[in-house]
Amino acid sequence: MESTLRRTWAEIDLDALAHNYHKLRERIGADVKFLGVVKADAYGHGSVQVSHLLQELGADYLAVSSIDEAVELRLNDVTMPILILGHTPKEQVSRLIKYHITQAVSCEAKALEYSEEAVKCGGILKIHIKVDTGMSRLGYLCDGDHFETGVAGICHGCSLPGLDAEGIFTHFAVSDEPGEDCKKYTEHQFDLFMRVIEEVEKRLGRKFALRHCANTGAVARYPETFLDMVRPGLLLYGYGEFADELGLLPVMTLKTTVSTIKIYPAGTAISYGGIFKTEHTTRIGVVPYGYADGFFRCLSNRCALMTKEGPAPQRGKICMDMCMIDLTGKMGVDVGSEVEVFGKQNSINDLAALAGTIPYELTCAVSKRVPRIYIRNGKVVEKELLLRG
Ligand SMILES: *Cc1c(COP(=O)(O)O)cnc(C)c1O
């Protein structure tokens, strides 16, 4: 459905995405493959559009969270390899095979189920073995006393009929955190991962084609972990401190417009709950951006949106569909003027920090009623409204 609105929208700068991809490619070198993480609708940027660009630029792999996300890409002309990081019910194995989708395998029980289903439908399911080296989420437990059972389980999984173990991977828990303890933890995870691979490859008498573990933090800080392929998400979209350090650009700019302006006398309570009262004559603008669009209500009365005349403090409680900003003295900002919520002027990192969260949560929260406007070579190439047409 094409958007007819000019209310609030997310500009997705595909030129910035291409820039980030090329920069990261330079960083990892020619011998390392690039997997782009496009789960959660590419962190809110639109997984189909982002995947098309990555495919065109020559990325090697994509990763999503679920089979529905993977099939959406297949039905929209994405032909490159796709890895599902999360759980897929065994009933869906024939579809995984039909659509040439690679599945993460995180334990013995799943390896057995997937093998049985693949054999039943007469196909081969490509898998990547997931090793839990300290994230304590998904994967074969291999730390400490679990080393032997973990390695044996992985070897068994890799030998089952109907499965083709193309890769093996693990996930870092604190690679993006500062401090010596986090560095030690990450190094321990990596060391364990390498020991597991060595032992499994020795016992199986074959090598994995794709060993991968480097997420955003590791791509930025631990080059020794690049192995055969890296797996960044956030960096690709250009957010966080590492993106700044590496000269990457923010891909999403969230914009809204001033829909009405009123002048209130001193002592006027603004919005639900009256948590903000004007102290003098105040020029208040309403912008159609509220928590149903993805704003965080916890930011009420303690953040600012960016106008062409500088930051406008947000006043009063943020509502479902709108919020109020203080335009006192900003006479060049009028009804219809553009206001940036986050993006190139108003850093998403600062807004996330104010909300006590991480940039990931802010872009993922941009809801489907916010149209995505795609920009390529400086021109608008597509407007997509995610509401049903
Ligand atoms: C989400 C995810 C990534 C990407 O993480 P970033 O911090 O965005 O780089 C990589 N690997 C796995 C397994 C993930 O779930």
The ligand as a MOL file (V3000), in Angstrom:
LIG
                    3D

  0  0  0     0  0            999 V3000
M  V30 BEGIN CTAB
M  V30 COUNTS 15 15 0 0 0
M  V30 BEGIN ATOM
M  V30 1 C 20.8060 -10.3500 16.5400 0
M  V30 2 C 21.9530 -11.2540 16.3740 0
M  V30 3 C 23.1400 -10.8010 15.7660 0
M  V30 4 C 23.3900 -9.3560 15.4250 0
M  V30 5 O 23.6140 -8.6310 16.6140 0
M  V30 6 P 24.1500 -7.1170 16.5650 0
M  V30 7 O 24.4480 -6.7970 17.9520 0
M  V30 8 O 23.0340 -6.2930 16.0100 0
M  V30 9 O 25.3220 -7.1150 15.6660 0
M  V30 10 C 24.1330 -11.7300 15.5190 0
M  V30 11 N 23.9740 -13.0260 15.8670 0
M  V30 12 C 22.8680 -13.4860 16.4800 0
M  V30 13 C 22.7730 -14.9260 16.8570 0
M  V30 14 C 21.8240 -12.6210 16.7630 0
M  V30 15 O 20.7290 -13.0680 17.3820 0
M  V30 END ATOM
M  V30 BEGIN BOND
M  V30 1 1 1 2
M  V30 2 1 2 3
M  V30 3 2 2 14
M  V30 4 1 3 4
M  V30 5 2 3 10
M  V30 6 1 4 5
M  V30 7 1 5 6
M  V30 8 2 6 7
M  V30 9 1 6 8
M  V30 10 1 6 9
M  V30 11 1 10 11
M  V30 12 2 11 12
M  V30 13 1 12 13
M  V30 14 1 12 14
M  V30 15 1 14 15
M  V30 END BOND
M  V30 END CTAB
M  END
